[in-house]
Amino acid sequence: MRPPRHDAEYVLPLRWDEDADLPELSRYLAELVGLLDVTVVDGSRAELFERHRAAFPAAVRHLAPGAWPGANGKARGVMTGIQAARHDRVVIADDDVRYDASTIAAVLNRLADADLVRPQNIFRTSPWHARWDTGRTLLNRVWGGDYSGTLGVRRSFVLARGGYDGDVLFENLELERTVLAHGGRVDVASDVFVVRLPPTPAQFWNQRVRQAYDDFAQPARLALHLAILPAVGWAVSARRPGAVAAGAAAAIGLAEVGRRRDGGAAVFDGTTALWAPVWLLERALAIWIALGCRLRGGVRYRDTRIFRAASSIRSLRRRSA
């Protein structure tokens, strides 16, 4: 039976430097246009832009980013897509996110009672670096849900509040906090599992410091992650391996709670919680590098530096007032 077509828009902000994955993305978009309208906002250089236009299905609307202030090109692409959307319900997704009919329907249905829906990403395959990063996902599921590469939003709500700041690094969080600051309802849909393609190992390593920099928008996590490395150093110098082992066991236990929450045990492998201590140690190192970047004016984002990770809800409320 053919799945129903929705009165909704799929917005894909895209900026590629090479096209190795173009055939696979084109096949995915060909499936999507049977479910809802699709807009790709493409900030790739001119020759790649034209190649994408020729490769994408004719039903896909292919646009260049419009004028939106800020250094974050993804935020510019998202706002261009939201402004151009033909429907009020909008699904925003990174180029590595892969919806199917059931997950599209789930996010759109949840928008009936929310202004923003944040589903949970899961990796389609599990190479070592995907398992490593899943340790982060499971820990985030314990504390308020993981931040995925996709959101569902109400176009009317976002535009009525003037969009969101494009001069931050953690732009998904900025959009979510903008909705909350203006009295909107956010649905953290940790039981809606949307597939994501794993990065290459090179992409994985390239993301470590930039993802750590996001902690500057979350002071409690920042303080915790900054404290890990000194604590491990103290335990090693004091010859207390038991303290390190206890910390690792606590991380695994918390990750297992996150794995089982909201039906996660059905989609997360039973061994993924074991990667939580590995991820925490990586973050403990990367956060100090990120701190050095902040002292130099921000973390590098393509050809610029971005200082702010995201605005606080308090500052956004003051701005809206």
GUVO-918849 format. One record per residue: residue number from 1; residue in three letters; x, y, z of N, C-alpha, C in turn. Coordinates in steps of 0.02 Angstrom, whole numbers, plus 50000, padded with zeros to 5 digits. Atoms other than C-alpha are relative to their C-alpha. Example, Ala and Ser with C-alpha at 12.3 -4.5 7.8 and 13.67 -1.06 7.14 Angstrom:
seq,type,nX,nY,nZ,caX,caY,caZ,cX,cY,cZ
1,Ala,50045,49941,50000,50615,49775,50390,50045,50060,50000
2,Ser,49958,49941,49997,50684,49947,50357,49961,50055,50037
end
This chain:
seq,type,nX,nY,nZ,caX,caY,caZ,cX,cY,cZ
1,Met,50042,49940,50000,50000,50000,50000,50044,50062,50000
2,Arg,49960,49940,50006,50068,50170,49950,49990,50045,50061
3,Pro,50008,49957,49942,50105,50282,50102,49968,50067,49981
4,Pro,50034,49936,50016,50004,50444,50113,50051,50056,49989
5,Arg,49957,49942,50011,50079,50607,50050,49977,50055,50047
6,His,50014,49951,49948,50090,50744,50181,50002,50071,49974
7,Asp,49996,49928,50013,50055,50930,50171,50055,50028,50045
8,Ala,49942,49981,49959,50229,50968,50236,50060,50009,49954
9,Glu,49940,49985,50039,50401,51024,50178,50061,49967,50034
10,Tyr,49936,50027,49977,50570,50938,50194,50054,50049,49976
11,Val,49948,49952,50016,50714,51063,50201,50068,49969,50014
12,Leu,49932,50027,49994,50891,51001,50170,50051,50054,49985
13,Pro,49944,49954,50013,51031,51129,50194,50062,49961,49980
14,Leu,49946,50040,50029,51177,51070,50090,50058,50046,49981
15,Arg,49940,49966,50025,51355,51127,50063,50056,49948,49995
16,Trp,49951,50053,50012,51473,51000,49985,50061,50028,49964
17,Asp,49938,49984,50035,51653,51013,49928,50018,49946,49949
18,Glu,49990,50054,50049,51647,50848,49832,49936,49958,49998
19,Asp,50065,50030,50017,51511,50737,49759,49998,49924,50002
20,Ala,49998,50073,49999,51553,50557,49801,49933,49969,50020
21,Asp,50063,50028,49975,51386,50532,49889,49939,50024,49962
22,Leu,50056,49971,50036,51278,50619,49758,49951,49947,49974
23,Pro,50049,50050,50024,51201,50460,49680,49955,49974,50056
24,Glu,50040,50026,49944,51146,50394,49850,49951,50053,50025
25,Leu,50045,49947,49977,51074,50563,49904,49944,50010,49949
26,Ser,50051,49991,50051,50981,50579,49738,49947,49945,50005
27,Arg,50048,50055,49992,50901,50408,49763,49956,50012,50061
28,Tyr,50039,49985,49939,50848,50458,49939,49948,50054,49987
29,Leu,50046,49946,50014,50770,50620,49878,49943,49977,49954
30,Ala,50052,50027,50044,50676,50524,49743,49947,49963,50040
31,Glu,50049,50033,49957,50594,50422,49881,49961,50052,50041
32,Leu,50032,49950,49958,50557,50576,49987,49945,50038,49965
33,Val,50049,49957,50034,50463,50674,49854,49933,49964,49992
34,Gly,50064,50034,49999,50331,50539,49858,49963,50008,50066
35,Leu,50030,49993,49933,50299,50580,50042,49982,50072,50017
36,Leu,50011,49930,49984,50308,50771,50049,50040,50043,49952
37,Asp,49961,49954,50042,50375,50925,49959,50071,50006,50027
38,Val,49929,49999,49981,50565,50937,49961,50034,50062,49972
39,Thr,49960,49943,50020,50675,51092,49956,50072,49989,50023
40,Val,49929,50003,49984,50865,51081,49949,50029,50070,49993
41,Val,49967,49934,50002,50955,51243,49994,50075,49986,49997
42,Asp,49934,50024,50018,51125,51218,49915,50051,50057,49998
43,Gly,49948,49950,49998,51274,51324,49963,50066,49978,49971
44,Ser,49940,50025,50032,51399,51222,49863,50023,50048,49945
45,Arg,49974,49955,50052,51512,51310,49738,49964,49986,49933
46,Ala,50044,49997,50059,51439,51346,49565,49999,49935,49960
47,Glu,49999,50060,50042,51497,51191,49469,49967,49940,50035
48,Leu,50034,50053,49963,51437,51074,49606,49925,50013,50004
49,Phe,50071,49981,49998,51273,51169,49622,49965,49977,49936
50,Glu,50031,50019,50064,51237,51140,49437,49998,49924,49993
51,Arg,50000,50073,50003,51286,50956,49450,49945,49972,50044
52,His,50054,50023,49955,51167,50934,49597,49932,50011,49967
53,Arg,50065,49985,50033,51026,51019,49502,49984,49949,49947
54,Ala,50011,50049,50053,51049,50898,49357,49986,49931,50028
55,Ala,50007,50067,49972,51058,50745,49471,49937,49990,50041
56,Phe,50058,50007,49956,50913,50781,49589,49937,49989,49959
57,Pro,50064,50009,50035,50737,50726,49541,49969,50068,49983
58,Ala,50030,49937,50024,50638,50859,49445,49953,50029,50052
59,Ala,50048,49975,49951,50512,50870,49588,50033,50034,50060
60,Val,49963,49968,49945,50648,50930,49710,50012,50073,49982
61,Arg,49984,49930,50010,50655,51119,49725,50070,50013,50024
62,His,49929,49992,49987,50838,51170,49719,50016,50074,50001
63,Leu,49990,49928,49992,50883,51342,49788,50070,50015,50026
64,Ala,49939,49974,49968,51037,51444,49831,49981,50034,50065
65,Pro,50016,49966,49937,51046,51514,50009,49985,50073,49989
66,Gly,50016,49929,50002,50966,51683,50033,50043,50041,50047
67,Ala,49963,49955,49955,51026,51830,50135,49973,49992,50070
68,Trp,50018,50006,49929,51021,51785,50319,50064,50014,50040
69,Pro,49938,49979,49966,51144,51865,50442,50030,49945,50042
70,Gly,49965,50047,49957,51275,51765,50534,50052,49959,49963
71,Ala,49944,50037,50029,51430,51660,50506,49984,49927,49987
72,Asn,50017,50071,50007,51343,51491,50514,49960,49989,49936
73,Gly,50032,50011,50064,51303,51440,50336,49941,49953,50004
74,Lys,50056,50046,49993,51189,51299,50393,49937,50038,50023
75,Ala,50058,49960,49977,51077,51422,50487,49972,50041,49943
76,Arg,50023,49962,50058,51069,51527,50328,49959,49955,49954
77,Gly,50037,50047,50042,51015,51373,50230,49934,49981,50031
78,Val,50062,50019,49966,50886,51324,50360,49948,50056,49995
79,Met,50047,49945,50002,50808,51497,50366,49976,50014,49928
80,Thr,50022,49993,50070,50806,51509,50176,49946,49948,49985
81,Gly,50049,50052,50011,50713,51343,50172,49935,50012,50036
82,Ile,50062,49987,49962,50590,51391,50308,49961,50057,49967
83,Gln,50034,49945,50032,50551,51556,50222,49967,49979,49935
84,Ala,50026,50021,50065,50525,51469,50055,49950,49943,50005
85,Ala,50042,50059,49993,50425,51323,50125,49928,50015,49980
86,Arg,50069,49993,50024,50252,51295,50051,49949,49975,50050
87,His,50044,50029,49950,50181,51217,50209,50023,50023,50069
88,Asp,49983,49978,49932,50176,51256,50395,50043,49949,50036
89,Arg,49959,50052,49968,50248,51089,50451,50063,49989,49958
90,Val,49936,50004,50035,50433,51082,50406,50045,49952,50037
91,Val,49948,50044,49974,50559,50943,50432,50067,50025,49974
92,Ile,49933,49978,50018,50739,51005,50434,50048,49942,50013
93,Ala,49956,50058,49990,50874,50874,50410,50068,50011,49966
94,Asp,49933,49999,50029,51062,50864,50380,50003,49952,49941
95,Asp,49994,50041,50060,51125,50780,50222,50013,49926,50014
96,Asp,49988,50071,49984,51165,50618,50315,49941,49968,50036
97,Val,50060,50026,49967,50990,50595,50390,49957,49964,49948
98,Arg,50039,50040,50047,50880,50462,50309,49933,49980,50032
99,Tyr,50068,50016,49977,50693,50464,50348,49970,49945,49957
100,Asp,50043,50042,50039,50568,50335,50293,49928,50022,50013
101,Ala,50069,49979,49995,50379,50344,50281,49976,50003,50072
102,Ser,50026,50003,49931,50349,50295,50463,50030,50056,50043
103,Thr,49970,49948,49958,50474,50417,50540,49980,50070,49979
104,Ile,50027,49936,50023,50417,50562,50430,49931,50011,50031
105,Ala,50068,49994,49972,50238,50528,50486,50002,50012,50075
106,Ala,49997,49992,49927,50289,50515,50669,50018,50071,50019
107,Val,49981,49932,49984,50377,50684,50671,49945,50049,49983
108,Leu,50053,49954,50020,50238,50771,50575,49940,49995,50046
109,Asn,50056,50008,49954,50105,50697,50689,50014,50034,50067
110,Arg,49983,49969,49936,50199,50759,50843,49996,50077,49995
111,Leu,50006,49928,50009,50196,50935,50769,49929,50025,50010
112,Ala,50068,49979,49986,50009,50936,50798,49994,50031,50069
113,Asp,50003,49975,49932,50045,50973,50982,50064,50035,50021
114,Ala,49936,49969,49983,50216,51056,50972,50020,50050,49946
115,Asp,49972,49953,50049,50307,51199,50888,50068,49977,49974
116,Leu,49937,50030,50022,50470,51101,50877,50003,49929,50027
117,Val,49993,50071,49981,50500,50913,50880,50073,49980,49987
118,Arg,49931,50023,50006,50673,50841,50912,50001,49924,50006
119,Pro,49996,50073,49997,50682,50655,50865,50070,49976,50017
120,Gln,49936,50031,49983,50824,50535,50903,50031,49970,49937
121,Asn,49964,50032,50054,50955,50489,50774,50031,49934,50022
122,Ile,49962,50063,49990,51025,50312,50761,50040,49988,49936
123,Phe,49959,50014,50058,51165,50256,50646,49974,49940,49962
124,Arg,50023,50056,50042,51118,50144,50499,50046,49940,50008
125,Thr,49951,50053,49988,51278,50044,50520,50044,50021,50059
126,Ser,49964,49987,49938,51396,50031,50667,50074,49985,49995
127,Pro,49927,50006,49997,51581,50048,50624,50024,50025,50068
128,Trp,49974,49985,49933,51695,50079,50773,49986,50073,50020
129,His,50009,49931,49981,51680,50268,50766,49927,50018,50011
130,Ala,50071,49990,49986,51490,50260,50758,49982,49975,50070
131,Arg,50011,50026,49932,51490,50153,50916,50029,50049,50052
132,Trp,49968,49950,49957,51609,50277,50996,49953,50059,50011
133,Asp,50043,49941,49994,51491,50422,50959,49933,49982,50031
134,Thr,50062,50020,49968,51341,50321,51016,50006,50001,50076
135,Gly,49990,49990,49928,51417,50326,51190,49975,50068,50022
136,Arg,50026,49932,49986,51381,50513,51186,49924,50001,49997
137,Thr,50072,50001,50009,51205,50482,51121,49965,49971,50061
138,Leu,50033,50033,49944,51162,50364,51263,50003,50042,50064
139,Leu,49995,49957,49942,51227,50481,51397,49952,50060,49994
140,Asn,50046,49944,50010,51128,50625,51321,49927,49980,50011
141,Arg,50069,50024,49990,50970,50519,51327,49982,49998,50074
142,Val,50013,49998,49928,50988,50516,51516,49982,50071,50021
143,Trp,50007,49930,49979,50997,50707,51529,49964,50041,49947
144,Gly,50039,49955,50042,50857,50782,51425,49999,49983,49926
145,Gly,50004,50020,50069,50879,50690,51261,50061,50021,49959
146,Asp,49943,49986,50044,51011,50685,51124,49981,50054,49950
147,Tyr,50011,49950,50053,51031,50826,50998,50016,49969,49933
148,Ser,49994,50036,50063,51003,50753,50827,50014,50048,49942
149,Gly,49989,49960,50060,51037,50812,50650,49937,50017,49963
150,Thr,50064,49985,50032,50853,50840,50616,49951,50026,50051
151,Leu,50053,49972,49958,50706,50938,50686,49937,50007,49958
152,Gly,50063,49980,50031,50523,50965,50646,49979,50066,50031
153,Val,50019,49934,49973,50462,51145,50663,49936,50024,49967
154,Arg,50056,49963,50028,50309,51252,50636,50026,50064,49967
155,Arg,49975,49943,50038,50354,51377,50500,49970,50066,50026
156,Ser,50033,49939,49979,50226,51504,50560,50028,50026,50066
157,Phe,49973,49980,49935,50296,51504,50737,50069,50030,49993
158,Val,49931,49976,50009,50477,51525,50682,50001,50068,49966
159,Leu,49999,49937,50036,50440,51665,50559,49969,50057,50040
160,Ala,50032,49949,49959,50324,51757,50679,50047,50028,50053
161,Arg,49951,49979,49949,50470,51766,50803,50064,50026,49968
162,Gly,49943,49970,50033,50592,51831,50673,50057,49953,49985
163,Gly,49947,50048,50013,50688,51670,50644,50047,49992,50059
164,Tyr,49953,50010,49945,50844,51631,50744,50069,50023,49979
165,Asp,49933,49971,50009,51023,51691,50764,50045,49953,49959
166,Gly,49956,50039,50041,51141,51631,50629,50074,50009,50016
167,Asp,49930,49986,49982,51299,51685,50719,50022,49958,50059
168,Val,49982,50047,49947,51315,51534,50834,50021,49934,49968
169,Leu,49977,50064,50026,51396,51363,50814,49946,49946,50006
170,Phe,50048,50053,49985,51263,51251,50893,49931,50025,49978
171,Glu,50059,49966,50025,51124,51313,50780,49935,49962,50014
172,Asn,50060,50037,49981,51000,51172,50817,49976,50019,50069
173,Leu,50018,49980,49932,51005,51216,51001,49975,50072,50001
174,Glu,50022,49930,50004,50989,51401,50958,49927,50004,49976
175,Leu,50069,50000,50024,50830,51365,50859,49952,49975,50054
176,Glu,50043,50027,49947,50759,51259,51000,49991,50049,50057
177,Arg,50006,49951,49945,50798,51389,51132,49961,50062,49979
178,Thr,50040,49944,50024,50722,51525,51024,49926,49984,50005
179,Val,50070,50021,49994,50559,51426,51018,49979,50002,50074
180,Leu,50017,50001,49929,50563,51401,51207,49996,50071,50029
181,Ala,49999,49932,49973,50606,51584,51242,49938,50039,49980
182,His,50060,49966,50022,50452,51638,51145,49936,49963,50021
183,Gly,50059,50034,49973,50336,51522,51240,49977,49941,49959
184,Gly,50019,50058,50041,50334,51381,51112,50009,49935,50037
185,Arg,49995,50066,49970,50319,51197,51153,50049,49957,49961
186,Val,49951,50045,50030,50464,51079,51119,49986,49929,50022
187,Asp,50012,50071,49986,50434,50892,51107,50066,49963,49986
188,Val,49940,50040,50008,50592,50791,51139,49978,49928,49988
189,Ala,50029,50064,50021,50539,50636,51042,50054,49946,50000
190,Ser,49946,50050,49995,50669,50513,51107,49978,49931,49981
191,Asp,50026,50065,50021,50557,50369,51053,49988,49997,49925
192,Val,50005,49999,50073,50559,50420,50869,50072,49995,49973
193,Phe,49930,50015,50019,50717,50344,50792,50009,50009,49925
194,Val,49988,49983,50070,50776,50421,50629,50071,49980,49982
195,Val,49935,50027,50020,50919,50338,50536,50047,50057,49977
196,Arg,49948,49954,50022,51081,50433,50506,50059,49958,49973
197,Leu,49941,50033,50027,51229,50381,50398,50060,50017,50044
198,Pro,49941,49983,49960,51391,50366,50498,50049,50041,49959
199,Pro,49949,49963,50036,51530,50488,50454,50058,49954,49981
200,Thr,49937,50036,50012,51694,50431,50380,50045,50010,50061
201,Pro,49954,49989,49943,51835,50410,50508,50031,50069,49999
202,Ala,49971,49933,50005,51913,50572,50442,49951,50053,50024
203,Gln,50051,49952,49978,51750,50667,50467,49990,49995,50076
204,Phe,50008,50010,49928,51732,50591,50640,50053,50038,50039
205,Trp,49947,49966,49964,51902,50653,50697,49996,50076,49992
206,Asn,50005,49928,50013,51872,50823,50618,49946,50034,50043
207,Gln,50056,49972,49962,51714,50846,50722,50012,50004,50075
208,Arg,49992,50007,49927,51789,50813,50895,50001,50066,50036
209,Val,49994,49937,49963,51839,50988,50947,49938,50044,49988
210,Arg,50059,49958,50014,51693,51074,50860,49941,49977,50042
211,Gln,50056,50024,49958,51568,50962,50951,50013,50016,50074
212,Ala,49984,49982,49930,51659,50992,51116,49985,50073,50013
213,Tyr,50013,49929,49992,51642,51179,51087,49927,50015,50015
214,Asp,50071,49991,49985,51453,51158,51096,49987,50003,50075
215,Asp,50009,49999,49928,51476,51133,51284,49998,50071,50029
216,Phe,50001,49931,49975,51501,51321,51303,49930,50028,50002
217,Ala,50070,49980,49995,51313,51336,51278,49965,49964,50057
218,Gln,50030,50040,49947,51282,51214,51422,50048,49999,50059
219,Pro,49948,49991,49948,51379,51272,51576,50010,49940,50046
220,Ala,49992,50058,49955,51343,51119,51686,50042,49945,49967
221,Arg,49960,50050,50037,51410,51000,51553,50072,50023,49991
222,Leu,49933,49972,50009,51556,51115,51522,50042,49989,50063
223,Ala,49963,50008,49938,51607,51112,51705,50017,49927,50013
224,Leu,49988,50071,49990,51588,50923,51715,50056,49975,49955
225,His,49951,50027,50047,51690,50889,51559,50069,50030,50012
226,Leu,49935,49970,49983,51827,51012,51609,50031,49966,50061
227,Ala,49975,50030,49937,51842,50922,51777,50026,49929,49990
228,Ile,49983,50071,50007,51866,50747,51705,50075,49990,49995
229,Leu,49929,50011,50011,52045,50763,51647,50042,50012,50063
230,Pro,49964,49992,49936,52112,50838,51811,49985,49944,50049
231,Ala,50017,50054,49954,52017,50704,51907,50036,49936,49982
232,Val,49964,50060,50022,52093,50564,51803,50075,50007,50015
233,Gly,49930,49987,49986,52264,50644,51820,50016,49991,50074
234,Trp,49990,50008,49928,52245,50651,52009,49999,49926,50019
235,Ala,50006,50071,49983,52189,50468,52018,50062,49961,49978
236,Val,49940,50035,50024,52337,50411,51914,50061,50017,50043
237,Ser,49942,49979,49960,52465,50514,52012,49996,49973,50071
238,Ala,50009,50026,49932,52390,50455,52177,49997,49924,50001
239,Arg,50001,50073,50006,52395,50275,52115,49935,49971,50028
240,Arg,50066,50024,49980,52209,50249,52136,49962,49977,49938
241,Pro,50034,50025,50060,52157,50146,51986,49926,49983,50014
242,Gly,50070,50015,49983,51998,50099,52079,49954,50058,49987
243,Ala,50041,49941,50012,51936,50278,52064,49985,50007,49926
244,Val,50011,49997,50073,51960,50274,51875,49950,49946,49979
245,Ala,50045,50055,50017,51874,50105,51864,49928,50015,50022
246,Ala,50067,49983,49975,51728,50168,51970,49967,50052,49955
247,Gly,50028,49950,50045,51707,50319,51858,49978,49970,49934
248,Ala,50018,50033,50062,51708,50211,51702,49937,49958,50008
249,Ala,50059,50042,49988,51581,50092,51778,49937,50044,50007
250,Ala,50057,49955,49994,51468,50239,51824,49977,50026,49932
251,Ala,50017,49977,50067,51477,50304,51645,49963,49946,49961
252,Ile,50033,50055,50034,51431,50133,51577,49929,49989,50026
253,Gly,50066,50008,49970,51286,50118,51700,49952,50053,49977
254,Leu,50043,49946,50023,51217,50289,51651,49982,49991,49927
255,Ala,50013,50011,50071,51235,50249,51466,49950,49944,49990
256,Glu,50049,50055,50006,51139,50088,51492,49930,50024,50016
257,Val,50066,49969,49986,50997,50188,51571,49975,50036,49938
258,Gly,50020,49966,50061,50997,50297,51415,49983,49953,49944
259,Arg,50015,50050,50053,51000,50144,51302,49930,49972,50008
260,Arg,50065,50032,49988,50844,50073,51382,49942,50050,50001
261,Arg,50053,49950,49994,50748,50237,51394,49960,50006,49935
262,Asp,50045,49987,50057,50598,50264,51278,50008,49951,49943
263,Gly,49997,50051,50052,50616,50100,51187,50067,49993,49966
264,Gly,49935,50000,50033,50800,50125,51147,50033,49931,49997
265,Ala,49969,50066,50000,50847,49945,51190,49985,49961,49937
266,Ala,50018,50035,50062,50760,49890,51030,50043,50021,49941
267,Val,49962,49975,50058,50875,49994,50918,50074,50010,50015
268,Phe,49929,49992,49982,51039,50018,51014,50028,49932,50022
269,Asp,49968,50063,49984,51155,49869,51022,50018,49997,50075
270,Gly,49988,50008,49929,51181,49798,51196,50070,50017,50023
271,Thr,49931,49985,49980,51369,49834,51192,50017,50075,49994
272,Thr,49982,49930,50014,51358,50018,51146,50013,50040,50064
273,Ala,49988,49964,49937,51352,50076,51328,50072,49995,50022
274,Leu,49930,50009,49980,51529,50009,51348,50046,50054,49970
275,Trp,49960,49948,50032,51590,50151,51235,49995,50067,50036
276,Ala,50009,49936,49966,51531,50287,51355,50064,50026,50033
277,Pro,49938,49974,49971,51696,50298,51453,50050,50024,49948
278,Val,49955,49980,50054,51793,50308,51289,49981,50069,49975
279,Trp,50022,49934,50023,51686,50453,51230,50014,50054,50053
280,Leu,49988,49951,49948,51701,50541,51399,50074,50020,50003
281,Leu,49929,49983,50000,51890,50529,51394,50018,50044,49940
282,Glu,49989,49957,50059,51890,50599,51217,49975,50070,50013
283,Arg,50027,49934,49986,51778,50742,51272,50042,50037,50052
284,Ala,49957,49969,49949,51890,50773,51424,50062,50032,49969
285,Leu,49942,49971,50035,52035,50804,51304,49978,50056,49954
286,Ala,50021,49952,50051,51939,50896,51168,49974,50065,50031
287,Ile,50028,49939,49971,51856,51018,51288,50054,50050,50019
288,Trp,49945,49955,49984,52024,51088,51341,50028,50032,49936
289,Ile,49980,49971,50065,52072,51111,51158,49948,50053,49979
290,Ala,50053,49952,50016,51903,51196,51132,50006,50063,50042
291,Leu,49989,49941,49957,51941,51311,51279,50055,50043,49970
292,Gly,49947,49962,50033,52102,51361,51192,49974,50037,49939
293,Cys,50030,49967,50059,52002,51398,51034,49959,50061,50021
294,Arg,50042,49945,49977,51883,51507,51133,50043,50060,50020
295,Leu,49955,49946,49981,52028,51608,51203,50031,50035,49939
296,Arg,49974,49971,50062,52085,51636,51023,49945,50031,49957
297,Gly,50054,49967,50037,51916,51704,50970,49947,49955,49972
298,Gly,50052,50045,50022,51814,51549,50935,50028,49940,49963
299,Val,49980,50061,50035,51817,51381,50848,49994,50011,49925
300,Arg,50002,49991,50072,51853,51369,50663,49940,49964,49970
301,Tyr,50058,50027,50036,51700,51342,50554,50009,50019,49927
302,Arg,49982,49989,50070,51749,51324,50371,50052,50057,49995
303,Asp,49950,49948,50011,51833,51490,50326,49995,50058,50050
304,Thr,50007,49947,49950,51789,51588,50483,50006,49969,50070
305,Arg,50004,50023,49931,51784,51576,50673,49934,50022,50030
306,Ile,50062,49984,49965,51627,51571,50778,50014,49998,50075
307,Phe,49985,49996,49929,51639,51627,50959,49944,49970,50043
308,Arg,50056,50023,49958,51465,51590,51029,49977,49931,49979
309,Ala,50028,50067,50014,51404,51411,51044,49925,50007,49990
310,Ala,50072,49987,50007,51223,51464,51072,49981,50051,50054
311,Ser,50025,49950,49952,51123,51598,51164,49964,49964,50057
312,Ser,50039,50026,49944,51050,51566,51335,49926,50018,49991
313,Ile,50071,49985,50005,50861,51560,51351,49986,50068,50032
314,Arg,50010,49935,49966,50872,51709,51472,50017,50058,49953
315,Ser,49982,49945,50046,50963,51816,51343,49952,50005,49942
316,Leu,50048,49998,50054,50841,51766,51207,49934,50031,50023
317,Arg,50061,49969,49973,50694,51815,51318,50009,50075,50007
318,Arg,49987,49929,49995,50775,51983,51353,49997,50032,49931
319,Arg,49999,49974,50068,50802,52008,51166,49929,50005,49972
320,Ser,50068,49999,50027,50622,51963,51125,49958,50053,50034
321,Ala,50037,49948,49964,50557,52081,51259,50016,50070,49975
end
